[in-house]
Amino acid sequence: MMLTRVRVATRLVPLTKPDASLKAKSERKLAKQICKVVLDHFEKQYSKELGDAWSTVRDTLTSPSCWQHAVLLNRFNYPFELEKDLLFKGYHTLFQRSLPYYPKSVQCYLSRIPDRMPSERHQIGSLKKYYLFNAASLLPVLALELRDGEKILDLCAAPGGKSVALLQCAHPGYLHCNEYDSLRLRWLRQTLESFIPQPLINVIKVSEMDGREMGDAQPEMFDKVLVDAPCSNDRSWLFSSDSQKAACRISQRWKLPVLQIELLRSAIKALRPGGLLVYSTCTLSKAENQDVICEILNSYSNIMPVDIKEMARTCSQDFTFAPTGQECGLLVIPEKGKAWGPMYVAKLKKSWTL
């Protein structure tokens, strides 16, 4: 928050007045940073797709002071003292109610009030103790139902948060983290080095391949595949600093579902029969979420939807969900006090063909 220089007043005023004024100025400053081109576009689309829920979602997305950050503890350098401190401050663990495939090794702490811990710096040779992220990002990882020894593909892996979460869940026999963008690839490598010990790094492969080619390169190789696809990224787009670039993004937005479907087709090729595939985005867009999954289900006789409603029931105290019309799909929408998401998660299974 920016503090402005205040001249000494000639009359006394209550202390609450300047505080309220500062808060108002801060809110105005944040409002100025919102990209009107993007907000107007979202207003037209999401008011139709989400109905009355959109006004609450919009108010949360455009108010960074309401945003929350979850703390994922690193089991490879476990911070016991930090855990005690989080509990003392009123943090609680995600999934306080039981989820059948929630690994005990995963410790993710949430606060019901906006609170952000400082990020740890990357230090060569030293593992970080915790990862700060949007708690909804853990849902696609948990939906994979990971087991020790499995071969796992994270097709669009940067910046690496979900790869780190995957490794908190299980010790894979092989983890392939792929990222096509060279700058994001460096970010991915640094994230893995910051959280994962060397012996485990040896079972991880990091590649810079066009994800659409992975299926042909490694057919039926993996037990589990995560496709955290490039998407509209609603939170980021709303705060675009260049309105011209934002307008260009919006005009090209229709291309994203085409890319997402191509990535899923590649992922299906890379998935072994009997394996699970999870698709996720951080957008509210029906075209990039439900419509993409409908296209896949209509195109493949051996790809089956997997009911994911139990996950929503189990974590309803921490997340708010919008209807998707799909048993295999969840959509987390942010609201004040539960400012997680947007996050769409869909779960599919590849059946054996006769």
C-alpha positions in Angstrom: 0.0 0.0 0.0 1.4 3.4 -1.0 1.5 6.0 1.8 0.9 9.6 0.7 2.6 12.6 2.3 0.1 14.3 4.7 0.3 18.0 5.7 -0.3 18.7 9.4 -4.0 19.6 9.8 -5.2 22.8 11.4 -8.0 20.9 13.1 -8.0 17.7 15.0 -9.8 14.7 13.4 -10.4 11.2 14.8 -7.6 8.7 14.0 -10.0 6.4 12.1 -10.5 9.1 9.4 -7.0 8.9 7.9 -7.1 5.1 8.1 -10.3 5.0 6.1 -9.0 7.6 3.7 -5.8 5.6 3.1 -7.9 2.5 2.5 -10.1 4.3 0.0 -7.0 5.7 -1.8 -5.5 2.2 -1.9 -8.7 0.7 -3.3 -8.9 3.5 -6.0 -5.3 2.7 -6.9 -6.1 -0.9 -7.4 -9.2 -0.1 -9.4 -7.0 2.0 -11.8 -4.9 -1.0 -12.4 -7.8 -3.1 -13.6 -7.8 -3.4 -17.4 -11.2 -2.1 -18.5 -11.0 -3.8 -21.9 -10.7 -7.2 -20.2 -13.3 -6.4 -17.5 -15.9 -5.3 -20.1 -15.3 -8.5 -22.1 -15.6 -10.7 -19.0 -18.7 -8.8 -17.9 -20.5 -9.7 -21.2 -19.4 -13.3 -21.2 -19.5 -14.4 -17.6 -22.7 -12.6 -16.6 -24.4 -14.9 -19.1 -22.4 -18.1 -18.1 -22.4 -17.6 -14.3 -25.6 -15.6 -13.9 -26.0 -14.0 -10.5 -22.8 -15.5 -9.2 -20.7 -13.3 -11.5 -21.1 -10.2 -9.5 -19.6 -11.8 -6.4 -16.8 -13.4 -8.5 -16.1 -10.1 -10.2 -15.9 -8.2 -6.9 -13.4 -10.8 -5.6 -11.2 -11.0 -8.7 -10.9 -7.2 -8.9 -10.0 -6.8 -5.2 -6.5 -8.2 -4.6 -6.7 -7.2 -1.0 -9.3 -10.0 -0.6 -7.1 -12.7 -2.2 -5.8 -15.6 -0.1 -2.7 -17.7 -0.4 -2.4 -21.4 0.8 0.8 -22.8 2.3 2.0 -26.2 1.0 4.6 -27.6 3.3 7.6 -29.3 1.7 7.8 -32.9 3.0 11.5 -33.0 1.8 12.5 -30.2 4.2 9.6 -30.2 6.7 9.1 -27.0 8.7 7.8 -28.2 12.0 8.1 -24.8 13.7 6.3 -23.1 10.9 3.5 -25.6 11.1 3.1 -24.8 14.8 3.0 -21.1 14.0 0.4 -21.5 11.3 -1.9 -23.4 13.7 -1.4 -20.7 16.3 -2.4 -18.1 13.8 -5.6 -20.0 13.0 -4.7 -21.7 9.8 -6.3 -25.1 9.1 -5.5 -28.0 6.8 -7.3 -28.5 3.5 -9.7 -31.4 3.4 -10.5 -31.6 7.1 -13.1 -34.1 6.1 -11.7 -37.3 4.7 -11.1 -37.8 1.0 -10.3 -41.4 0.1 -7.3 -40.6 -2.0 -5.9 -37.7 0.0 -2.2 -38.6 0.8 -1.1 -38.1 4.4 2.1 -36.7 3.1 0.4 -33.6 1.8 0.1 -30.8 4.3 -1.6 -27.7 2.9 -2.6 -24.9 5.3 -5.3 -22.3 4.6 -6.3 -19.1 6.4 -9.9 -17.8 6.3 -8.6 -14.3 6.2 -6.4 -12.6 3.5 -2.9 -13.3 4.7 0.3 -13.8 2.7 3.6 -15.1 4.1 6.8 -13.9 2.5 8.1 -16.1 -0.3 11.4 -17.9 0.3 14.3 -17.0 -2.0 15.8 -19.6 -4.3 19.2 -20.7 -2.9 21.4 -23.2 -4.7 21.8 -26.4 -2.6 19.1 -25.5 -0.1 15.5 -26.7 -0.2 12.6 -24.4 0.4 10.3 -25.2 3.3 6.9 -24.1 1.8 5.2 -23.2 -1.5 2.7 -20.3 -1.7 -0.2 -20.9 -4.2 -3.9 -20.7 -4.9 -5.3 -23.6 -2.9 -7.6 -24.6 -5.8 -4.4 -25.6 -7.8 -4.1 -28.6 -5.6 -7.4 -30.1 -6.7 -6.3 -31.3 -10.2 -3.2 -33.0 -8.6 -5.4 -34.8 -6.0 -7.8 -35.9 -8.7 -5.0 -37.9 -10.3 -5.0 -40.3 -7.3 -1.3 -40.7 -7.4 0.5 -43.9 -6.2 4.2 -44.6 -5.6 6.0 -46.0 -8.6 3.7 -44.7 -11.3 4.8 -43.0 -14.5 3.4 -39.5 -14.6 3.3 -36.8 -17.2 2.8 -33.1 -16.4 2.3 -31.9 -20.0 2.3 -28.1 -19.4 4.3 -28.0 -16.2 5.6 -24.4 -15.7 5.9 -22.7 -13.3 6.2 -26.0 -11.5 3.7 -25.6 -8.6 1.7 -28.6 -9.6 4.8 -30.7 -10.2 5.9 -29.9 -6.7 2.5 -30.9 -5.4 2.6 -34.1 -7.4 5.8 -35.1 -5.6 4.3 -34.3 -2.2 1.6 -36.9 -3.0 3.8 -39.9 -4.0 7.2 -41.0 -5.1 6.8 -41.6 -8.8 8.8 -44.2 -10.7 9.2 -41.6 -13.4 7.9 -38.0 -13.7 8.1 -36.2 -17.0 7.7 -32.4 -16.7 7.2 -30.7 -20.1 7.1 -27.0 -20.9 7.2 -25.6 -24.5 8.0 -21.9 -23.5 11.8 -21.5 -23.0 11.4 -18.7 -20.4 8.8 -20.6 -18.4 11.0 -23.7 -18.7 13.8 -22.0 -16.7 11.3 -21.1 -14.1 10.2 -24.7 -13.9 13.7 -26.0 -13.5 14.4 -23.5 -10.7 11.2 -24.5 -8.9 12.1 -28.2 -9.0 15.6 -27.5 -7.7 14.2 -25.4 -4.9 11.9 -28.1 -3.5 13.0 -31.6 -4.6 16.1 -33.4 -3.2 18.7 -34.7 -5.7 17.9 -38.4 -5.4 14.3 -37.7 -6.5 15.5 -35.2 -9.2 17.1 -38.2 -10.9 13.7 -39.8 -11.6 12.4 -36.5 -13.2 12.8 -35.6 -16.8 12.3 -32.0 -17.9 11.7 -31.4 -21.6 11.0 -28.5 -23.9 8.6 -30.1 -26.4 5.5 -28.9 -28.1 2.9 -30.7 -26.0 0.9 -31.6 -29.1 3.7 -33.9 -30.2 4.1 -35.7 -26.9 1.6 -38.5 -27.7 3.4 -39.5 -30.9 6.8 -39.3 -29.1 5.8 -41.4 -26.1 2.6 -43.4 -26.9 0.9 -45.2 -24.0 3.8 -44.5 -21.8 2.1 -42.9 -18.7 -0.2 -44.1 -15.9 -1.4 -40.6 -15.1 -1.4 -37.4 -17.2 -2.0 -33.9 -16.0 -2.9 -31.3 -18.7 -2.9 -27.9 -16.9 -3.5 -26.2 -20.2 -2.6 -22.7 -21.4 -5.8 -20.6 -20.9 -7.3 -17.2 -20.5 -6.0 -16.9 -16.9 -8.7 -14.6 -15.7 -6.9 -13.2 -12.7 -3.8 -12.2 -14.7 -5.7 -10.8 -17.7 -7.8 -8.5 -15.5 -4.6 -6.7 -14.5 -3.0 -6.4 -17.9 -0.9 -3.3 -18.0 -1.1 -2.8 -21.8 -4.7 -2.4 -23.0 -3.7 -2.8 -26.6 -2.1 -6.2 -25.9 -5.1 -7.1 -23.8 -7.5 -6.3 -26.7 -5.3 -8.4 -29.0 -5.4 -11.3 -26.5 -9.2 -11.1 -26.4 -9.5 -11.1 -30.2 -7.3 -14.2 -30.4 -9.1 -16.0 -27.4 -11.1 -18.2 -29.7 -7.9 -20.1 -30.6 -7.3 -21.3 -27.1 -9.9 -24.1 -27.1 -8.4 -25.4 -30.4 -5.0 -25.6 -28.7 -6.5 -27.2 -25.6 -8.2 -29.9 -27.6 -5.0 -30.7 -29.5 -3.1 -31.0 -26.2 -5.7 -33.3 -24.8 -5.5 -35.5 -27.9 -1.8 -35.8 -27.5 -2.2 -36.5 -23.8 -4.7 -39.3 -24.6 -2.1 -40.9 -26.9 0.5 -40.7 -24.2 -1.8 -42.3 -21.6 -1.8 -46.1 -21.2 -5.1 -48.0 -21.2 -6.6 -47.9 -17.8 -4.8 -44.7 -16.9 -6.3 -41.4 -15.6 -6.1 -38.0 -17.3 -6.9 -34.7 -15.5 -7.5 -31.5 -17.4 -7.4 -28.1 -15.7 -7.5 -24.4 -16.4 -7.6 -21.2 -14.3 -10.4 -19.6 -16.3 -14.2 -19.4 -15.9 -14.7 -19.7 -19.7 -17.2 -22.5 -20.7 -15.6 -22.6 -24.1 -12.2 -23.5 -22.6 -13.7 -25.8 -19.9 -16.9 -27.8 -20.4 -17.0 -27.4 -24.2 -13.4 -28.7 -24.5 -14.2 -31.8 -22.4 -17.5 -32.4 -24.3 -15.6 -32.3 -27.6 -13.1 -34.9 -26.3 -15.9 -37.2 -24.9 -17.8 -37.0 -28.2 -14.6 -37.8 -30.2 -13.4 -40.9 -28.3 -15.2 -44.1 -27.5 -12.4 -45.2 -25.2 -12.3 -42.0 -23.0 -14.7 -42.2 -20.1 -15.8 -39.4 -17.7 -15.0 -40.1 -14.0 -17.4 -38.8 -11.4 -15.6 -36.1 -9.3 -18.5 -34.8 -7.3 -17.3 -36.4 -4.1 -14.3 -34.1 -4.1 -16.6 -31.1 -4.2 -18.7 -32.4 -1.3 -15.6 -33.1 0.8 -14.1 -29.6 0.4 -17.2 -27.5 0.2 -16.3 -25.7 3.5 -13.1 -24.3 1.8 -14.2 -23.8 -1.8 -17.2 -22.5 -3.7 -18.3 -24.4 -6.8 -20.4 -23.3 -9.7 -22.6 -25.8 -11.6 -20.8 -27.3 -14.6 -23.5 -29.7 -15.9 -20.8 -32.4 -15.8 -20.3 -35.2 -13.3 -16.6 -35.3 -14.3 -16.0 -31.5 -14.0 -15.7 -29.0 -11.2 -15.5 -25.2 -11.4 -14.1 -23.4 -8.3 -15.2 -19.8 -8.3 -13.7 -17.2 -5.9 -15.7 -15.3 -3.3 -14.7 -13.2 -0.3 -13.5 -15.5 2.5 -13.0 -18.3 -0.1 -11.0 -16.4 -2.7 -9.7 -19.5 -4.4 -9.9 -20.1 -8.2 -11.0 -19.8 -10.8 -10.1 -23.4 -11.4 -11.8 -25.9 -13.6 -10.9 -29.6 -13.1 -12.1 -32.5 -15.3 -11.3 -36.2 -14.7 -11.2 -38.8 -17.5 -10.2 -42.4 -17.8 -8.8 -44.3 -20.9 -10.5 -47.7 -21.2 -9.1 -50.8 -22.7 -10.2 -51.3 -26.3 -11.3 -54.7 -27.5 
